[in-house]
Amino acid sequence: MANDIMIINAFVLYIGVMMGIGVYYYRQTQNMSDYFLGNRKLGAWVTSLSAEASDMSGWMLMGVPGFAYLAGLNSAWIAVGIAIGTWANWHFVAARLRRYTELAGNSLTLPEFLQNRFNDHSGLLRIVPAIFILIFFILYTSSGFVAAGKLFETVFGLPFQVAIFIGAGSVVFYTLIGGFLAVARTDFIQGVMMFFAILLVPTCAAMSLGGFGDTFNAIENLNATMFQPLTKPDGSTMGAIELISLLGWGIGYFGQPHILVRFMAIKSTKEIPQAIRIAMTWVTLSLAAAVAVGMIGTVYLDVTLKGTDSETVFLLMTNKLFPPIVAGLVLSAVLAAIMSTASSQLLVAASAFAQDFYKTLIRKDAEQKELVWISRASVLVIASIAVFLGFNPDSFILDMVAYAWAGFGAAFGPAILMSLFWRRTTRNGVVAGIIVGGSTVLIWKQFEFLGLYEIIPGFIFALIAIYVVSLMSKPPAKSLVDTFDRVDQSKI
C-alpha cells in the first residue's frame, strides 16, 4: 500500500504540473491562431520534441516493446520505417509547409490550407478532410485511452474502465483550458520524460543481469530467433509483403495532422535544421531502446506474457527495477506519452469540427472567441466517443494505432505532397485523392487483401487519383501558380 501511495504521489505531482501549465496558457489564448498554432512562435527545441512526443505516444513505450517482446528484432523494421519517414517529413515537408500555410491566407488547419491553396469556395476542401480527421482521430485517441487503462490497471490494480476515465480526464482538462500553447509546452516536457525513461529501463535491466553482453547471451539462449530480423514470432521467415508492410509505416508521416501542425507553428524555417537534428536523435535512440525493452524483458521478467499482456512489459520491468518513488516518475513518462499524443489529437480533431464544420456549414460569421469555445465543447464530445470505443481491454494498442496511422497517411499524405510540390495539382484532384486514400484504408482493413498493410495501397491509389483527376481538370489559375512559385522565394 505504501508503494502505491508513493507512485500515486508522483502521478498526482506530474498531472498537477501539466494542468498548471494549461491554466497559465489559458490567459494567453485569445483567438484561433493562439489556440491552434500558438501564434506561430515555437522554437526548434519545443517544435521538435513536441512533434515527436505527439507522434510516439503510449505505443512507443507499450506497443513497440510488446511487439519486440514477442518478435525480437523482427519488430525493428517498424522502427526503421518510422525513422526514415521522420527524416523525410522534416527534410522535405516542414519548411515548405510552414511557408505555404502562411502565404495561403495564414491557414490554421490542414483543411483550411487546402482550401486556401486552391482558392476553393465550395467547402469541399474543408468538409471532406474534416470527415476523415474525425473518423481516424477518434480511433487514434481511443488507442491512447486504452494505453492509459492498461497503465493504471497494471500499476494500481484499478478496473480498466475506471482507469480510462482518469487518463482521459487529465488530457481533456489541459487541452480544453490551454489550447496549442499548453499542449506544445507540455509535449516538450513529456518528450524529455519519455526519452530518459525509455533509455533508463533497458539499461538498468541489462546492468542488473550482468551487463549487455550477458543479457544478449541470455536472450539468445532462451530464443535464438530473437536476433534474427527476418524471422517471425512463430519461427517462419518473413515474406516481402510483410517486410514492405512494416517499412510502410514511414510513408504515413506525410499525412499526420498532429505532426504537420507542428511544422506550421514553428516561428521560422531557419529553426528547422536544428529541429531536424534534435528530432532524429530523439527518434533513433528512443525507438532502439523501445525494441531493447521488449527483448530484454523476455529474460528479465519472471513471468511469460502472452497476447495483449505483452504490451505491459515496460510497466512490469519498471515496477521490478526501481523503488516506488523512482518507479512513479518513470511510469509518469508513460502517462506523459499517452497524454501528449491524445491532447494533440483532440486539438486537431476539435479544430476540424470548429473551423471546417461549424464555421463552414453552420455559422460562417462566427467570431474568434465563439469558435474557441465551440472547439472546447467538441473536445469533450470527441473524447467521450474515444473513451467509449476504448472500453475493450483486449485491444492491441499497436493495432489501433496502425489503423488510424494508415488512414491519415493515405488520405492526407499524397494530398499534402502533391499540393506542396506539383503546381498542376487541382482542387478536384486533391478531393479525389483524399476520398480514395481514406476509403481504401477503411475497405482494405476489413478484408486484409494479401496481408498487405492498408497504408500501402491507400497511398498509391490516392497518388494515382490526384494525378489522373488533376490532368482531367482545368489547369489551376495563374494566381495559384504564382503563389506556388513564391513559396521557394519566401524568407518566412
N, C-alpha and C positions, 0 to 999 in steps of 0.2 A: 504493500500500500504506500509506504514511504517513497519507494522508487517511482510509482505512478504520479505522486504529488509533485516530485521534482521535475518530471518530464512535463507534466501539465503546466507547471510554473513557467518553464521555458517556452512552451507553446503560447501561453497567455501573454508573456512578455513580447514575443515576436508579433502576434496578432495585434497587440496594443500599439506597437510602434507603427505597423502598417496602417492601422486605422488613424493614428495621429497624423501621418503624412497625408492621408485623404482629407482630413479636416483642414489641415494647413492649406492645401491647394484648392479647397473649396472657395476660399476667399479670392483666389486668383482666376477663377473660371467665370468669365462674364459673357462669353459668346461661343459660337460653334467652333471657331478656329482654335480657341483656348481648349475647349472640351475634347475635340477630336485630334488636334495636331500639336497642342501645346504652343500655338502661335509660331511654329517652325523655329524653335530656338534650342534644340537639343545639340549637345556637343558629341564628339566622337565616342568617348567612353560610355556615356549614357545611351547613345543610339545603338552602338554595337552590342553591349551587354543586354539592353532592353530587347533588341531583336532576337538574340539567341535565347534569352530566358523565356520570352513569349513563345518561341518556336519549340523548345525542347520539352517543357512541361514534365508531368509525372511519368511520361513514357520513357524518358531518358533514365530516371532513377528507379523505375519499376518495370516498365515494358521491355526495354533492351536488356537489362540484367536478367530478367526472367527468360527471355529468348536465348541468351547466352548460357544460362544455367542448363537449358535443355539441349542446345545445339552446338555449344562451343564456338570455335572460330567461324563456323558456318554463318553465325549471326553477324559477323563483322562486315558482310557485304552491304548490309543496310547502312552501316556507319560510313563505308567508303562512298556509297551513293550520296549520302547526306553531306559529307564533307565536300565532294565535288560540286554538288548543287549549291551549297552555301557560297563557295568561292565564285561560281559563275554568276549567281544572283547579285552579289555585291559588286563584282567586277564589271559586268555588262549592263545591269539594270539600274542600280542605285542612283548614279549620277544623272543619267538621262531622265529617269522618272522624277527625281527631285526638281530638275529644271522645267520639265514639261508640265508638271502639275501646277506649278506657279504661273507659267506663261499661259496655260489654258484656263484662264479665269480663276486662278488661285483655288484649284479644286481641293476639297477636303476629304473626299472619299474616292475609292476607285470607280464606282458607277458615275459619280459626278465628273471625274476626269474623262471617262469615256464619252460622256455626253458632250462635254466642252471640246474634247479633242475633235469630234466630228460635227460640232455645231448642230446637235440633234434636238429638235423641238417636239418630237413625237412622244417623248417619255420612255421609249423602249429601252434606251441605254441606261436608264435609272431603274426601271421596274424589273426587267429580265435578270440583270446581275443580282439585284437585291433578293429575288426569289431564291436563287442558288446559295447566296450568302446565308440566308436564314436557315435553309434546309441543312447545309453542311456544318454550319457553326453550332447549331443545336446539337448535332451528333458529336462534334468535336468537344464542346463544353461538357456534354454528358460524360465523355471519357474521363475528363478531369475530375468530375464529381465521383465517378467510380473509383478513381485512384485515391481520392480523399476518404471515401468509405473504407477502402482496404487499409489505409494508413491508420485510421482511428480504431478500426476493428482489430487489427493486429497488435497495436501498441497498448490499447486500453481495454480490449475485450468488449467494446461497445457494440450494440446491434448495428448492422450495416446501414440500415435506413436512417438511424439517428445520426450516424457519423456523416452521412451525405449532407444533412441539413446544417451541421456545424460548419463544415468546409464551405458550403455554398453561401451561408450567411456571411462569413468573413469576406469572401470575394465580392459579394454584391454590395456590401457596405461601402468599401472604399472606391469601388467603381462608380457607384451612384453619386458619392459625395465629390470626389476629386477629379474625375474625368481623366484625360490623357496625361496631364502633368503628374498626377498622383500615380497612375499606372506605370508611366515611364520611370519615375524615380524609384518606386518600389521594385520594378523589374530589375533595375540596376543593382539594388541591394540583394535581391533574390538571385540574380545571376552570379554574384560573388559567392553567396552562400552555397549554391548548387555546385559551383566549380570546386571549392575546397572540400565539400562533403564527398563528392564522387571520387576525388583523389585520395582522401583520407582513409576511407573504408577499405579498399583493396590493399592499400599499402600497409595499414596496421594489421590486417588479417594475414597478409603474407609474412610479415615480420613475426607474428605470433606462431607461425608454422615453421619458423627457422630460416626465413628469407625467401626471395623469389625463386631461387634455384630449387630449393627443397619443395616449395609449393608446386612448381611446374612438374617436378618428378612425381609428386603425389597425384596430381591430376592425370598425368599420363598413365600411371599405374592403375588408377581407378577406371579410366576410359581413354584409351589412346586416340580414339576418333575425335576427341575434343580439340585436338590440334590440327585436324585435317579440314581446311576451309571448304572443300568441295564435298564433304561427307555430311549427310543429313542426320538428324537425331536417331532415325530408325536404322542407320548403318548403310543406306543406299547412297549412290553417287548423285550429286546434284546435276540436273539437266540444264541445257542452255536457257530454256524458258524460265526456269526458277531463278537462275542467276540474273537474267535480264530483269525479272520482276523485283528482285531485291535492290539492284542498282537503280531501278526506275524511280525509287523514292526521290532521287536527286532532281529530276525534272519537275517535281511538284513545287519546288521553291519559287518558280516564276509566277505562281498564281496564288500564293498565300496572302490574303489581305492583311492579316495581323502582323506579318513581317514587312510587306511592301509599304504599309503606312509609316513604318519607322524611317524608311528612306525618304518619304515625303516630308517628314518632320525635322530632319537634320538641318541645322542653321545654314550650312554652306557645303557645296560639293568639295570644297578644299579640305573638309574634315574626313572625307571618305577614305583616302589611302590609309590614314591611321586607323580608322574604324575597321577596315578590312583586316589589318594585321591583328588587331585585338580579337575580332570575331573568329578568325581562323585558328588562332592559338587556343581560344576557349573551346571551340568545337572539336578540334583534333584531339586535345588532351582529354576532354570530358567524355567523348564517345569511346575512346580507347579504354578509359577507366571503367566506363559502364559495362563494356564487354568483359573486362577483367573481374568485375564484381561477381558476375554470374558464374564465370568459370571457377574462380577461387571459392565461391560459395559451395560448390559441389564437394569440396574436401574440408572446408572449414566448419560447416554446419553438421550437427549430429543427426539431423532428420533428412529424409528424402522428400523433396517437394514435387508434386505432380499437378498437371493441368494449370489452372489459373493460380494455384498456390505458389507456383514458381516465381510469380511477379512480386512476391513479398520477400525475396532473398535479401535485398538491400536492407529492409527493415529488420529482419531477424539477425543479420550479421551485426548491425548497429547495436541492437539490444544486448547481444552477447559480448561485443568488443569493449564497450565503454561503460563507465559509471553513469548513473542516471542523469546527472546534470549535463554531461557531455553528450550522452545519447539524445537528450531532449533538444540540444542545439543542432545536432546533426539531423535528427528527424524533422526539425523545423525547416531544414533545407528542402525536404520532400514536400512539405506543405507550401514552401516558397515556390517550388517548381509548378505545383498544381495551381496555386493562386495567380502566378504571373501569366500563365497562358490563358486560364479561364477568364481573367479580368480583361485581357486584350481581346479575346474572342467576343465577350459580352459587349465590349465597347464598339467593336466594328459592326456587330450584328445590330446593335441599337442605332448606330449611325445610318445603317442601311434602311432601317424602318423609318426613322425620323426624317432623314434627308430624301430618301428615294421612294418611300411610300407616302408618308404623311404629307410632306410638302409638295410632292408631285401630284398626288391624286386627291387629297382631302382639303388642305389649306395652303394654296400656293403663296398667299401673302403672310404666312406665319412669321412672326418676329423671332429674333435670335433666342431670347430668353424662353419663349414658348417652346421652341424646338429642343432646347437643353432639357426642359422638364419632360417633354414627350420622350426624349431619349432615355431619361432616367426611369420613366414608367415602363418603357419597353425592356429595359434591363431586368426588371422584376419578372415580367411575363416570360421572357426567354429563359431566364434562369429556372423558373418554376417548371417549364416544359422539360428542360435538360435534366433536372433532378428526377422528374417522373420517369424519363427514359433510362436513367441510370440505376433504377432500383434493383436490377438483377445483379447479384454479387458474383455470378459465374461468368460475366462478360470479360473477355480478354481486353485489357486496355489497349494493347498494341493493335489488335484487330479493329477496334473502334476508331483509333487514330488513323489507321491505314485507309479506311473507307472515306473519312472526311478529307484526308490529305489528297487522295486521288480525285475527289470531287472538285476541290479548289484548283488543284494542279491542272486538270483537264479543262475545266470551264474557263478559267481566267488566265492560265499561263500562256497559251497561244494568243489570246486576245491582247494581252499586255505586250508580248514580244512583237507581234505584228503591228500594233498601234505605235510602238516606240521606234521601230526600225524599218518599216516598209511604208513609204509615202503613198503608195497606191491602195492601201487598205481603206475600205469604206465602212460606213455605219452598218449596212446590211450584212457585210462580211463578218463583222465582229458579233452582231446579234446571232447570226447563224452559227458561228464558232462556239459561242457560249452555250447555246441550246444543245448543239451536237455533242460538245465535250461533256457537259454536265449530265445529259441524258444517257450517253454511252456508259458512263460510270454507274449510274443507277441501274441500268439494264444488265450490263456485263456482270456486275456483282451478284446478281440473282442467279445467273447460270454458270458463272466461272468457266467460260469457254477456254479450253486448252490449259487451264490452270494459270493463265497469264494475269498478272496484276492489272486491274482495270484502268489504272492511270495510263498505261502504255497505249492501248487502242483509243482511249478517250482523247489523249493529247494529239495523236496522229490524225484522227478523224477531224478534230477541231481545226488543226492547221490546214488540212485539205479544204474544209468547208469555208474557212476565211479566204483562202486563196481563190477558190473557184467562184464563190459568190461575189467577191470584190471585183474580179475581172469581168463578171457578167453585169455589174452595176455601173452606173455613171461615174466617171472619174471624179475624185474629190475636187472641191472648189479651190481656186488659186489661193484664197486666204488661208485655207487649211494647210496647203502645201508650204506656203510662206512661213507659217508658224512652225511647221515641222522642221524646216531648214534653219530657223532661228535658234532652235534648241542647242545646236552644237556651238553657236557663237555666244550663247548666254554665259555670263560671268557669275550667275547665282551660285 
